[in-house]
């Protein structure tokens, strides 16, 4: 009979899955900036960005306002490795005249109680941080500020709505001369999550099922439109009690729900809460029993006065009637007290009504919770997720079967989530203290991280200084008397012209400059159908050859050429060849290049001080299979400039920003003292990587730069390159990460084996980690590939470190380039210069921000120069062929 009567309160799994989908849609609505104003589930940002990690310590105060009693707590958190804490609490009543009076009286009462508590605990002499648990919907703009949106749970204090409750509390505390620093405003749900999060780091959901009901969880910042920034996570207080206020649950609400709502303090509001929370369930049971009695289904149709009295049946009665063994005798006792003379059948029926009402509550609660768990799992892109829900509230704790029912239904609705339910022992008060402790820890950490990264933040003034010093060093390198001691070598390349479009023919090009070696066949056509066709093959250079003897290296190069000629079927042709050799060379002519010193990890013996063209010719002779006409030895920077110069005659600068860093540019012959002649121009290979080897930029080198330099193959050399090039940036990041881990700011203070390995952090990881499209989850995956087990907070810090290192690299590179474009402007004697820079290199091409920061820096430091950056398509190889073609053309003109 009861089942038939309460048929609409029984919810099937299909209905619950539908409720789950509706709630998910409401969550999305609440998170969107445009849709939030009309959303019933407000999804309020709490500005709690981090869970406890076990390193919190200190003394904290907390006050807890929101239930039938006001509570003050002192929480001692110990950093003893055991994650232990100690809680001292005192309970104060919340008199009706206070919770339905005015704001000033309420906050005076809170300050009064706290002062009394501090007196009791002998804390008056200490200035302690305080967390304020305020269990009502608030709109927060920061952690220690919150504007009350609406009172709930019988509270009706005048003059508080739409005001900042933290400000009100601070004023009341000042009046009482309480020595307290209010650091955080926390909802009780958030407090519950934080308390449980201290004991179980998997806890990322907080749930309250008591007088009121609510849930919070850790949401990805990129989904929260209401808050600036997309890094990391933030706890969202869903305020789910209002779910259905827009009619979304009308098909599930019964006549009893409607009657209960009409008789409440806030009709039409908090409809979901009125179907779930203990504040209303007793009343719901009373309304059902009253109607059933009136219809003659109970108590012989006799309605007692008690049954007509609102609030006469409370949640404690419902819980007592549902107890397993003594439930029936409890039911008889309770009904008799209500003057109802129940029969045994009446007792069984009433018990059944209680079960259906509380079971529906657990079902609805499970559906909304399942929606949150599904969102968490989808955010993490996991097929299966393990997580913990921190839980508090009288209904969950005291009802004999509620917890069991809730767990069972949740597991049925989300079978791909392994959920642990953790009861919060000391609840929201300790949680407020934990939020404060975490805020305290994060503030201290922030200071340490800022201190570590401060030397990487270069002011405009510092960058101008770098530009001016670079300019000075460029002049030293060009002058005869200072060239020998100059750090920026300014090597003449004997490339005296750029392409004019008449170049044609077949050319071979070699490209040696990193771990890969390329051989190319380049066909150049001139005239109207001007084009460049290329065929190439890439060969690896093993480490043992890079660091073996010079003879082995050049024999390996010739072996690769032989393979390529065979592959292309041109072994017999004697083709002109351009050799891109991306290491500092002193040239006496276009086809003579003496290696000044190896860079980029090369260490082959018996090469430095030798002519690399002669070494190549010797190796070809040793093999004795083919002959080649070696016309030009070219630096990759020059090759890049020539490639872009073929497309844009305005291109007179070549920049490489990749494994290494270097620049070349067309200099007026009259300024190059170390070469005879004053007419025309010649390309100068600056070899600017050595800038600073004389100590002139030591003021901006950090301890991390020094560590990277000392651990390199060429300590004390190429200092500027080591701050700006791809080969070293990852290593700088690794040194910073080790330092921050030692300070306990990363990876729980544990330096993993992989982090100890030099070179593990490649620059490609910087590019991936800094990508705007990458969520922190993917950053964590990259770190996991490196053997680094990171938290969400770790990932944010790692991303920040990568950003600081690569931004500085781009700015320093920009400062150097600004010196060169300014020099070009002065050479031409113009007020305003228009010039193109040909660029190549993986750092420029692949890093998400490097090119932008570089361009912005040049614009800032050389405002009278309009610089166009042109990406070199296949720079150095094609460039070597073009230089060879230009050299051939100029040679022919000379002969004529």
Secondary structure, DSSP 4 states (H G I P E B T S, - for coil): -HHHHTGGG---HHHHHHHHHHHHHHHHHHHSHHHHTT-SS--EE--------S---EEEEEEEESSSEEEEEEEEEE-SSS-EEEEEEEEEE--HHHHTSBHHHHHHHHHHHHHHHHHHTT-TTS-EEEEEEE-S-EEEEETTEEEE----TT---BT-TTSBHHHHHHHHHHHTT--EEEEEEE-HHHHHHHHHHHH-TTEEEEEEESSSEEEEEEEEGGG-TTSS--SSEEEEE--GGGTTTTSTTTTT--HHHHHHHHTSTTTTSSHHHHHHSHHHHHHHHHHHHHHHHHTTSSGGGPPPHHHHSTT-S-HHHHHHHT-TTTHHHHHHHHHHHTT----HHHHHHHHHHHHHHHHHHHHHHHHHHHHHHHHHHHHTT-SSEEEEEEEE-HHHHHSSSHHHHHHHHHHHH-TTEEEEEEE-SSHHHHHHHHHHHHHHHHHHHHHHHHHHHHTT---HHHHHHHHHHHHHHHHHHHSHHHHTT-SS--EE--------S---EEEEEEEESSSEEEEEEEEEE-STT-EEEEEEEEEE--HHHHTSBHHHHHHHHHHHHHHHHHHHT-TT---EEEEEE-SEEEEEETTEEEEEE--TT---BT-TTSBHHHHHHHHHHHHTS---EEEEEE-HHHHHHHHHHHH-TTEEEEEEESSSEEEEEEEEGGG-TTSS--SSEEEEE--GGGTTTTSTTGGG--HHHHHHHHTSTTTTS-HHHHHHSHHHHHHHHHHHHHHHHHTTSSGGG---TGGGSTT-S-HHHHHHHT-TT--HHHHHHHHHHTT----HHHHHHHHHHHHHHHHHHHHHHHHHHHHHHHHHHHHHT-SSEEEEEEEE-HHHHHSTTHHHHHHHHHHHH-TTEEEEEEE-TTHHHHHHHHHHHHHHHHHHHHH-
